[in-house]
């Protein structure tokens, strides 16, 4: 998959980390997580919290994968769009390979 996405409407920390963790199991070069925030400060705190969760929960990620955090900050009526995005790219070149010239092989009985 070129991109996988997960979102969470709740602002509860447990709900956010529960849905964010799902991205760890998808094999994709781009992983997008979207959630709501109420301020720029909250977006910065969420990004730090989710990074800490990544660091404590999973020790191995695919080389070159990009995690994008997209924070939706709803503006008041007539206000400007204040959405914010952060990204983290895992060190290394993407290590995905094609299957050219390959086929499924039957297991021997």
C-alpha positions in Angstrom: 0.0 0.0 0.0 1.4 3.4 -0.9 -0.3 5.1 2.1 -2.2 4.0 5.2 -4.2 6.3 7.4 -5.9 6.1 10.8 -7.9 8.8 12.5 -9.4 9.3 16.0 -12.2 11.8 16.8 -11.7 11.5 20.6 -9.1 13.6 22.3 -8.5 11.0 25.1 -4.9 9.9 25.2 -5.8 6.2 25.4 -8.0 6.4 22.3 -5.3 8.3 20.4 -2.5 5.9 21.1 -4.7 2.9 20.5 -5.5 4.0 17.0 -2.0 5.4 16.3 -0.5 2.0 17.1 -2.4 0.4 14.3 0.0 2.2 11.9 2.9 0.2 13.2 1.5 -3.0 11.7 0.8 -1.8 8.2 3.5 -2.1 5.6 3.6 1.2 3.8 6.1 3.9 3.1 3.6 6.6 4.2 1.6 6.4 7.5 -0.9 9.2 8.2 -2.6 9.8 11.6 -5.3 12.5 11.9 -6.9 13.8 15.1 -8.4 16.9 16.6 -6.6 19.5 18.7 -7.7 22.8 20.3 -4.5 24.8 20.0 -1.0 25.0 18.6 0.3 24.1 22.1 -1.8 21.0 22.2 -0.6 19.9 18.8 3.0 20.2 19.9 2.2 18.3 23.1 0.4 15.5 21.1 3.3 15.1 18.7 5.7 14.7 21.6 3.4 12.3 23.4 2.9 10.2 20.2 6.7 10.1 19.6 7.3 8.9 23.2 4.6 6.2 22.7 6.4 5.1 19.4 9.7 5.0 21.2 8.4 3.0 24.1 6.1 0.6 22.2 8.0 -0.4 19.1 11.7 -0.7 18.6 11.9 -1.5 14.9 10.3 0.4 12.0 10.7 0.0 8.2 13.7 2.0 6.9 12.6 5.2 5.2 9.0 5.1 6.4 7.3 8.5 7.0 4.9 9.1 9.8 2.7 12.1 9.3 0.6 13.6 12.2 -2.2 15.8 10.8 -3.9 17.8 13.6 -7.3 19.3 12.7 -7.8 22.5 14.6 -11.3 23.7 13.8 -11.6 27.5 13.5 -14.5 29.6 14.7 -17.1 30.7 12.1 -15.3 32.8 9.5 -11.9 32.0 10.9 -8.9 30.7 9.0 -7.8 27.1 8.7 -5.3 26.4 11.5 -4.6 22.7 10.8 -1.1 21.6 11.5 1.1 18.7 10.3 4.2 17.1 11.7 6.3 14.3 10.2 9.0 11.9 11.2 11.0 9.9 8.7 12.7 6.7 9.9 16.4 6.6 9.0 17.4 4.6 5.9 16.4 3.9 2.4 13.0 2.2 1.8 13.6 -1.5 1.6 10.5 -2.7 -0.2 11.1 -4.9 -3.2 8.9 -5.9 -6.1 7.9 -9.5 -7.0 8.9 -9.4 -10.7 9.8 -12.9 -12.0 8.4 -14.6 -8.9 5.3 -16.8 -8.4 3.6 -18.7 -5.6 5.2 -22.1 -5.1 3.4 -25.1 -3.7 4.6 -26.6 -0.4 5.8 -30.1 -0.8 3.7 -32.8 0.9 
